[in-house]
Amino acid sequence: MTITLVRHAESLGNVSGLIDTKVPGPNLSALGQTQATKLATLLHATKFDGAYASNMVRTQQTAAPTVADQHLKLNIQPGFREIEAGQYEGTPEAAAMTGYLQAPIKWLQGDRNARIPGSIDGNEFDKRFDDALLVAQSRGSRNPVIFSHGGTIMFWSMMNASNADPSKLGTDPMRNGGHVTLKGSPQKGWTIVEWVGHPDLS
């Protein structure tokens, strides 16, 4: 399989500057709607055979122009949702590295039992994303596009790709509309073939 994981466009949650991981979550902003349209143009060169999104509004709205452009049906998979912030819900995004993301950073260091207070641990996070990928595989998708979330995409990719570079969390984080492409399978593992943290959506 070749999977393309795309972070949603700018949401009203991003505009607020506060962490918002609750379902269904806020809509895209006006800029985000424009970004989603431009994203469909950027992704047009790749012909996908399936389209998936989390159960959060912002991923589904981001997916809509690409799904229409490529004449696909959008499949909703809750396993692709954002990592729940637990007690850090509603706190400033600027402080995420010293709060919300402390446990996920430990996951990258091998401690998958680390739990976000009031939320999930690394084993639970990894399993639900893997289970969602198995659904895509069972439906015959060999080149799906998956609209997900920055934290989910970065941490799952770094936890599962044989060539992951955790330093990108600081040097090239996943901005709105960014994407990671991986090749492999749920059974044999994954390799990152492209990491676009800063897409040109101007």
Residue pairs with C-beta under 8 A, 6 or more apart in sequence:
1 136
1 137
1 141
1 142
1 143
1 144
1 183
1 184
1 185
2 142
2 143
2 181
2 182
2 183
2 193
3 133
3 136
3 143
3 144
3 146
3 181
3 182
3 183
3 190
4 43
4 46
4 48
4 143
4 144
4 145
4 146
4 179
4 180
4 181
5 146
5 148
5 153
5 156
5 157
5 179
5 180
5 181
5 182
6 39
6 43
6 62
6 63
6 145
6 146
6 147
6 148
6 153
6 177
6 178
6 179
7 147
7 148
7 149
7 150
7 153
7 174
7 175
7 176
7 177
7 178
7 179
8 28
8 32
8 56
8 58
8 59
8 61
8 62
8 147
8 148
8 149
8 176
8 177
9 28
9 31
9 32
9 33
9 35
9 36
9 39
9 58
9 61
9 62
9 176
9 177
9 201
10 28
10 29
10 31
10 32
10 35
10 176
11 20
11 25
11 26
11 27
11 28
11 29
11 32
11 58
12 26
12 27
12 28
12 29
13 19
13 20
13 25
13 26
13 58
14 29
14 32
14 93
14 176
15 29
16 26
17 92
17 93
17 94
18 90
18 91
18 92
18 93
19 85
19 88
19 89
19 90
19 91
19 92
19 93
19 96
19 100
20 26
20 89
20 90
21 81
21 82
21 83
21 84
21 85
21 89
22 84
22 89
23 55
23 56
23 78
23 81
24 55
24 56
24 57
25 56
25 57
25 58
25 82
26 57
26 58
27 57
27 58
27 61
28 35
28 36
28 57
28 58
28 61
28 62
32 58
32 61
32 62
32 176
33 61
34 201
35 62
35 176
35 177
35 201
36 61
36 62
36 63
36 64
36 65
36 66
36 177
37 65
38 177
38 201
39 62
39 65
39 66
39 177
39 199
39 201
40 65
40 66
40 68
40 69
41 69
42 177
42 199
42 200
42 201
43 66
43 69
43 70
43 145
44 69
44 70
46 143
46 145
47 70
47 143
48 66
48 70
48 72
48 143
48 144
48 145
49 140
49 141
49 142
49 143
49 144
50 72
50 75
50 136
50 139
50 140
50 141
50 143
50 144
50 145
51 63
51 66
51 67
51 70
51 72
51 73
51 74
51 75
51 144
51 145
51 146
51 147
52 74
52 75
52 76
52 77
52 80
52 132
52 136
52 141
52 144
52 145
52 146
52 147
53 59
53 60
53 62
53 63
53 74
53 75
53 76
53 77
53 80
53 146
53 147
53 148
54 60
54 76
54 77
54 78
54 79
54 80
54 81
54 82
54 147
54 148
54 149
54 152
55 76
55 77
55 78
55 81
56 81
56 82
56 149
59 80
59 147
59 148
59 149
60 74
60 76
60 147
62 147
62 177
63 74
63 145
63 147
64 74
66 72
66 145
66 147
67 73
67 74
75 135
75 136
75 139
77 132
77 135
77 136
78 128
78 132
79 128
79 129
79 130
79 131
79 132
79 133
79 135
80 129
80 132
80 146
80 147
80 148
80 149
80 152
81 148
81 149
81 152
82 148
82 149
82 150
82 151
82 152
83 104
83 116
83 119
83 120
83 125
83 149
83 151
83 152
83 155
84 116
84 118
84 119
84 120
85 91
85 100
85 116
85 119
86 116
86 117
86 118
86 119
86 120
87 116
87 117
87 118
87 119
88 96
88 99
88 100
88 116
88 117
91 99
91 100
97 105
100 116
101 151
102 114
102 116
103 114
103 115
103 116
103 119
103 121
103 122
104 114
104 116
104 122
104 125
104 151
104 155
105 169
106 114
106 122
107 114
107 122
107 125
107 126
107 155
107 159
108 155
108 158
108 159
108 166
108 169
111 122
112 121
112 122
112 123
112 126
112 159
113 121
113 122
113 123
114 121
114 122
115 121
122 159
125 152
125 155
125 156
126 156
126 159
126 160
129 152
129 156
130 186
133 186
134 186
136 144
136 146
137 185
137 186
150 173
150 174
150 175
150 176
150 178
153 174
153 178
153 179
153 180
154 168
154 169
154 173
154 174
154 180
157 164
157 180
157 182
157 190
157 192
157 195
158 164
158 165
158 166
158 168
158 169
160 182
160 189
160 190
161 182
161 189
161 190
161 191
161 192
162 189
162 190
162 191
163 191
163 192
164 192
168 195
168 197
172 195
172 197
172 198
173 197
174 180
174 197
175 197
175 198
175 199
176 201
177 199
177 201
178 196
178 197
178 198
178 199
179 194
179 196
179 199
180 192
180 194
180 195
180 196
181 192
181 193
181 194
181 195
182 190
182 191
182 192
182 193
183 190
183 191
183 193
184 190
184 191
